[in-house]
């Protein structure tokens, strides 16, 4: 399946750039949607993305660039969404091409904040795409390490495991190994929650808590994630696998984690606004903290770490005070 498929990437950030690099090992060409035509002009001129992963050089003759999202997805079999979740709905609002026959893959690792929907739910509700044609890219895989061709593992989730396996084959290359799963709910929600936890990890780092407490925080966090995903979508899953625990660990600890970086700035005393302006990149966990808080009003799962992050980011509670309170709820 997907042996000669045409592929479009929607988004021009670091993860979209990393995915383009991976895919071009296995496909002749890709369609690539950029919102900004100036970036396309510079990309063609200098053979790399002018804004992200500039050390990755591309053969631009194998890339069809578009600034019209409908032209980018017209005639392709697979569409990969790699836009920050906060901007996904705006970008997709102009889509008039029928997406139903295509395989739509979320590489977003975020939640649509206006609707509190994971991307799979959003695609199903707004574009009537069957869940069997929706895939999720999960697992610990920072774009910066892909650029350096360091060995990484991805999990492709889809209720139709045959489709997941076919798409996973398109991503296999010397530095990418893949696994498949049928758990699109669990992998997406875990991807959302690990960003919230990474902000917490950054906050406690900024407050000068040490490695001992970080270990307690993350061991409690994976239990918190398990409680939530098991409540929202109760199926058999191994929360210790790389799609869940692995992704949490790398996002909470890595120097490349923008959510941890954002949290560290908050812990050091930055306001939310000043941290966002200085980063120049989207920390998905900021939006996720509010969405998870609202979603959990229905499910009422015990989530002290997510609650603490929400209180710090949205209720303006002192990080030092909130984390001190959190320490009483961890074990």
KAVENFEN-V118547 format. One record per residue. N is the residue number from 1. RES is the residue in three letters. SS is DSSP state (@ for helix, = for strand, . for the rest). OMEGA is omega in whole degrees, 0 to 359 (NA if undefined). Layout:
n=N res=RES ss=SS omega=OMEGA
n=N res=RES ss=SS omega=OMEGA
//
This chain:
n=1 res=UNK ss=. omega=178
n=2 res=UNK ss=. omega=186
n=3 res=UNK ss=. omega=180
n=4 res=UNK ss=. omega=186
n=5 res=UNK ss=. omega=173
n=6 res=UNK ss=. omega=189
n=7 res=UNK ss== omega=174
n=8 res=UNK ss== omega=173
n=9 res=UNK ss== omega=179
n=10 res=UNK ss== omega=183
n=11 res=UNK ss=. omega=186
n=12 res=UNK ss=. omega=182
n=13 res=UNK ss=. omega=185
n=14 res=UNK ss=@ omega=181
n=15 res=UNK ss=@ omega=175
n=16 res=UNK ss=@ omega=180
n=17 res=UNK ss=@ omega=178
n=18 res=UNK ss=@ omega=179
n=19 res=UNK ss=@ omega=176
n=20 res=UNK ss=@ omega=178
n=21 res=UNK ss=@ omega=180
n=22 res=UNK ss=@ omega=186
n=23 res=UNK ss=@ omega=184
n=24 res=UNK ss=. omega=168
n=25 res=UNK ss=. omega=192
n=26 res=UNK ss=. omega=182
n=27 res=UNK ss=. omega=182
n=28 res=UNK ss=. omega=183
n=29 res=UNK ss=. omega=177
n=30 res=UNK ss== omega=165
n=31 res=UNK ss== omega=184
n=32 res=UNK ss== omega=181
n=33 res=UNK ss== omega=172
n=34 res=UNK ss=. omega=176
n=35 res=UNK ss=. omega=187
n=36 res=UNK ss=. omega=181
n=37 res=UNK ss=@ omega=178
n=38 res=UNK ss=@ omega=178
n=39 res=UNK ss=@ omega=177
n=40 res=UNK ss=@ omega=180
n=41 res=UNK ss=@ omega=179
n=42 res=UNK ss=@ omega=178
n=43 res=UNK ss=@ omega=180
n=44 res=UNK ss=@ omega=183
n=45 res=UNK ss=@ omega=188
n=46 res=UNK ss=@ omega=176
n=47 res=UNK ss=. omega=174
n=48 res=UNK ss=. omega=177
n=49 res=UNK ss=. omega=185
n=50 res=UNK ss=. omega=186
n=51 res=UNK ss=. omega=186
n=52 res=UNK ss=. omega=176
n=53 res=UNK ss=. omega=187
n=54 res=UNK ss=. omega=177
n=55 res=UNK ss=. omega=180
n=56 res=UNK ss=. omega=180
n=57 res=UNK ss=. omega=183
n=58 res=UNK ss=. omega=167
n=59 res=UNK ss=. omega=188
n=60 res=UNK ss=@ omega=176
n=61 res=UNK ss=@ omega=180
n=62 res=UNK ss=@ omega=181
n=63 res=UNK ss== omega=173
n=64 res=UNK ss== omega=182
n=65 res=UNK ss== omega=179
n=66 res=UNK ss== omega=168
n=67 res=UNK ss=. omega=176
n=68 res=UNK ss=. omega=185
n=69 res=UNK ss=@ omega=179
n=70 res=UNK ss=@ omega=176
n=71 res=UNK ss=@ omega=181
n=72 res=UNK ss=@ omega=185
n=73 res=UNK ss=@ omega=179
n=74 res=UNK ss=. omega=174
n=75 res=UNK ss=. omega=178
n=76 res=UNK ss=. omega=180
n=77 res=UNK ss=. omega=183
n=78 res=UNK ss== omega=176
n=79 res=UNK ss== omega=179
n=80 res=UNK ss== omega=180
n=81 res=UNK ss== omega=181
n=82 res=UNK ss=. omega=179
n=83 res=UNK ss=. omega=175
n=84 res=UNK ss=. omega=187
n=85 res=UNK ss=@ omega=181
n=86 res=UNK ss=@ omega=183
n=87 res=UNK ss=@ omega=185
n=88 res=UNK ss=@ omega=184
n=89 res=UNK ss=@ omega=178
n=90 res=UNK ss=@ omega=181
n=91 res=UNK ss=@ omega=184
n=92 res=UNK ss=@ omega=183
n=93 res=UNK ss=. omega=181
n=94 res=UNK ss=. omega=181
n=95 res=UNK ss=. omega=176
n=96 res=UNK ss=. omega=177
n=97 res=UNK ss=. omega=178
n=98 res=UNK ss=. omega=181
n=99 res=UNK ss=. omega=188
n=100 res=UNK ss=. omega=182
n=101 res=UNK ss=. omega=187
n=102 res=UNK ss=. omega=172
n=103 res=UNK ss== omega=185
n=104 res=UNK ss== omega=186
n=105 res=UNK ss== omega=176
n=106 res=UNK ss== omega=171
n=107 res=UNK ss=. omega=190
n=108 res=UNK ss=. omega=184
n=109 res=UNK ss=. omega=179
n=110 res=UNK ss=. omega=183
n=111 res=UNK ss== omega=180
n=112 res=UNK ss== omega=193
n=113 res=UNK ss=. omega=182
n=114 res=UNK ss=. omega=185
n=115 res=UNK ss=. omega=184
n=116 res=UNK ss=. omega=180
n=117 res=UNK ss== omega=166
n=118 res=UNK ss== omega=190
n=119 res=UNK ss=@ omega=178
n=120 res=UNK ss=@ omega=177
n=121 res=UNK ss=@ omega=179
n=122 res=UNK ss=@ omega=180
n=123 res=UNK ss=@ omega=180
n=124 res=UNK ss=@ omega=185
n=125 res=UNK ss=@ omega=187
n=126 res=UNK ss=@ omega=183
n=127 res=UNK ss=@ omega=175
n=128 res=UNK ss=. omega=179
n=129 res=UNK ss=. omega=178
n=130 res=UNK ss=. omega=180
n=131 res=UNK ss=@ omega=179
n=132 res=UNK ss=@ omega=178
n=133 res=UNK ss=@ omega=178
n=134 res=UNK ss== omega=178
n=135 res=UNK ss== omega=179
n=136 res=UNK ss== omega=172
n=137 res=UNK ss== omega=182
n=138 res=UNK ss== omega=175
n=139 res=UNK ss=. omega=182
n=140 res=UNK ss=. omega=186
n=141 res=UNK ss=. omega=177
n=142 res=UNK ss=. omega=182
n=143 res=UNK ss=@ omega=183
n=144 res=UNK ss=@ omega=179
n=145 res=UNK ss=@ omega=173
n=146 res=UNK ss=@ omega=179
n=147 res=UNK ss=@ omega=180
n=148 res=UNK ss=. omega=180
n=149 res=UNK ss=. omega=174
n=150 res=UNK ss=. omega=186
n=151 res=UNK ss=. omega=182
n=152 res=UNK ss== omega=182
n=153 res=UNK ss== omega=178
n=154 res=UNK ss== omega=172
n=155 res=UNK ss== omega=176
n=156 res=UNK ss== omega=182
n=157 res=UNK ss== omega=176
n=158 res=UNK ss=. omega=176
n=159 res=UNK ss=. omega=174
n=160 res=UNK ss=. omega=186
n=161 res=UNK ss=@ omega=177
n=162 res=UNK ss=@ omega=176
n=163 res=UNK ss=@ omega=179
n=164 res=UNK ss=@ omega=181
n=165 res=UNK ss=@ omega=179
n=166 res=UNK ss=@ omega=178
n=167 res=UNK ss=@ omega=179
n=168 res=UNK ss=@ omega=179
n=169 res=UNK ss=@ omega=178
n=170 res=UNK ss=@ omega=183
n=171 res=UNK ss=@ omega=181
n=172 res=UNK ss=. omega=175
n=173 res=UNK ss== omega=186
n=174 res=UNK ss=. omega=183
n=175 res=UNK ss=. omega=176
n=176 res=UNK ss== omega=173
n=177 res=UNK ss== omega=188
n=178 res=UNK ss== omega=170
n=179 res=UNK ss== omega=179
n=180 res=UNK ss== omega=182
n=181 res=UNK ss== omega=174
n=182 res=UNK ss=. omega=189
n=183 res=UNK ss=. omega=180
n=184 res=UNK ss=@ omega=178
n=185 res=UNK ss=@ omega=184
n=186 res=UNK ss=@ omega=181
n=187 res=UNK ss=@ omega=179
n=188 res=UNK ss=@ omega=180
n=189 res=UNK ss=@ omega=177
n=190 res=UNK ss=@ omega=178
n=191 res=UNK ss=@ omega=178
n=192 res=UNK ss=@ omega=185
n=193 res=UNK ss=@ omega=180
n=194 res=UNK ss=@ omega=176
n=195 res=UNK ss=@ omega=176
n=196 res=UNK ss=@ omega=179
n=197 res=UNK ss=@ omega=179
n=198 res=UNK ss=@ omega=174
n=199 res=UNK ss=@ omega=177
n=200 res=UNK ss=@ omega=179
n=201 res=UNK ss=@ omega=178
n=202 res=UNK ss=@ omega=180
n=203 res=UNK ss=@ omega=182
n=204 res=UNK ss=@ omega=174
n=205 res=UNK ss=@ omega=179
n=206 res=UNK ss=@ omega=178
n=207 res=UNK ss=. omega=175
n=208 res=UNK ss=. omega=166
n=209 res=UNK ss=. omega=186
n=210 res=UNK ss=. omega=182
n=211 res=UNK ss=@ omega=180
n=212 res=UNK ss=@ omega=181
n=213 res=UNK ss=@ omega=177
n=214 res=UNK ss=@ omega=180
n=215 res=UNK ss=@ omega=177
n=216 res=UNK ss=@ omega=180
n=217 res=UNK ss=@ omega=185
n=218 res=UNK ss=@ omega=178
n=219 res=UNK ss=@ omega=174
n=220 res=UNK ss=@ omega=182
n=221 res=UNK ss=@ omega=182
n=222 res=UNK ss=@ omega=175
n=223 res=UNK ss=@ omega=179
n=224 res=UNK ss=@ omega=177
n=225 res=UNK ss=@ omega=179
n=226 res=UNK ss=@ omega=179
n=227 res=UNK ss=@ omega=184
n=228 res=UNK ss=@ omega=184
n=229 res=UNK ss=@ omega=177
n=230 res=UNK ss=@ omega=178
n=231 res=UNK ss=@ omega=183
n=232 res=UNK ss=@ omega=183
n=233 res=UNK ss=. omega=188
n=234 res=UNK ss=. omega=172
n=235 res=UNK ss=. omega=177
n=236 res=UNK ss=. omega=178
n=237 res=UNK ss=. omega=178
n=238 res=UNK ss=. omega=185
n=239 res=UNK ss=. omega=181
n=240 res=UNK ss=. omega=182
n=241 res=UNK ss=. omega=188
n=242 res=UNK ss=@ omega=180
n=243 res=UNK ss=@ omega=181
n=244 res=UNK ss=@ omega=183
n=245 res=UNK ss=@ omega=181
n=246 res=UNK ss=@ omega=180
n=247 res=UNK ss=@ omega=176
n=248 res=UNK ss=@ omega=184
n=249 res=UNK ss=@ omega=184
n=250 res=UNK ss=@ omega=181
n=251 res=UNK ss=@ omega=181
n=252 res=UNK ss=@ omega=188
n=253 res=UNK ss=@ omega=192
n=254 res=UNK ss=. omega=173
n=255 res=UNK ss=. omega=181
n=256 res=UNK ss=. omega=185
n=257 res=UNK ss=. omega=180
n=258 res=UNK ss=@ omega=178
n=259 res=UNK ss=@ omega=175
n=260 res=UNK ss=@ omega=179
n=261 res=UNK ss=@ omega=178
n=262 res=UNK ss=@ omega=180
n=263 res=UNK ss=@ omega=179
n=264 res=UNK ss=@ omega=178
n=265 res=UNK ss=@ omega=178
n=266 res=UNK ss=@ omega=179
n=267 res=UNK ss=@ omega=180
n=268 res=UNK ss=. omega=174
n=269 res=UNK ss=. omega=176
n=270 res=UNK ss=. omega=168
n=271 res=UNK ss=. omega=178
n=272 res=UNK ss=@ omega=183
n=273 res=UNK ss=@ omega=182
n=274 res=UNK ss=@ omega=177
n=275 res=UNK ss=@ omega=179
n=276 res=UNK ss=@ omega=181
n=277 res=UNK ss=@ omega=183
n=278 res=UNK ss=@ omega=184
n=279 res=UNK ss=@ omega=183
n=280 res=UNK ss=. omega=178
n=281 res=UNK ss=. omega=183
n=282 res=UNK ss=. omega=171
n=283 res=UNK ss=. omega=185
n=284 res=UNK ss=@ omega=184
n=285 res=UNK ss=@ omega=178
n=286 res=UNK ss=@ omega=180
n=287 res=UNK ss=@ omega=183
n=288 res=UNK ss=@ omega=182
n=289 res=UNK ss=@ omega=180
n=290 res=UNK ss=@ omega=181
n=291 res=UNK ss=@ omega=180
n=292 res=UNK ss=@ omega=176
n=293 res=UNK ss=@ omega=182
n=294 res=UNK ss=@ omega=178
n=295 res=UNK ss=@ omega=184
n=296 res=UNK ss=@ omega=173
n=297 res=UNK ss=@ omega=176
n=298 res=UNK ss=@ omega=188
n=299 res=UNK ss=@ omega=175
n=300 res=UNK ss=. omega=176
n=301 res=UNK ss=. omega=177
n=302 res=UNK ss=. omega=185
n=303 res=UNK ss=. omega=185
n=304 res=UNK ss=@ omega=181
n=305 res=UNK ss=@ omega=178
n=306 res=UNK ss=@ omega=178
n=307 res=UNK ss=@ omega=181
n=308 res=UNK ss=@ omega=179
n=309 res=UNK ss=@ omega=178
n=310 res=UNK ss=@ omega=183
n=311 res=UNK ss=@ omega=180
n=312 res=UNK ss=@ omega=186
n=313 res=UNK ss=@ omega=189
n=314 res=UNK ss=@ omega=180
n=315 res=UNK ss=. omega=177
n=316 res=UNK ss=. omega=175
n=317 res=UNK ss=. omega=181
n=318 res=UNK ss=. omega=177
n=319 res=UNK ss=@ omega=181
n=320 res=UNK ss=@ omega=180
n=321 res=UNK ss=@ omega=183
n=322 res=UNK ss=@ omega=180
n=323 res=UNK ss=@ omega=176
n=324 res=UNK ss=@ omega=176
n=325 res=UNK ss=@ omega=180
n=326 res=UNK ss=@ omega=182
n=327 res=UNK ss=@ omega=179
n=328 res=UNK ss=. omega=183
n=329 res=UNK ss=. omega=180
n=330 res=UNK ss=. omega=179
n=331 res=UNK ss=. omega=NA
//
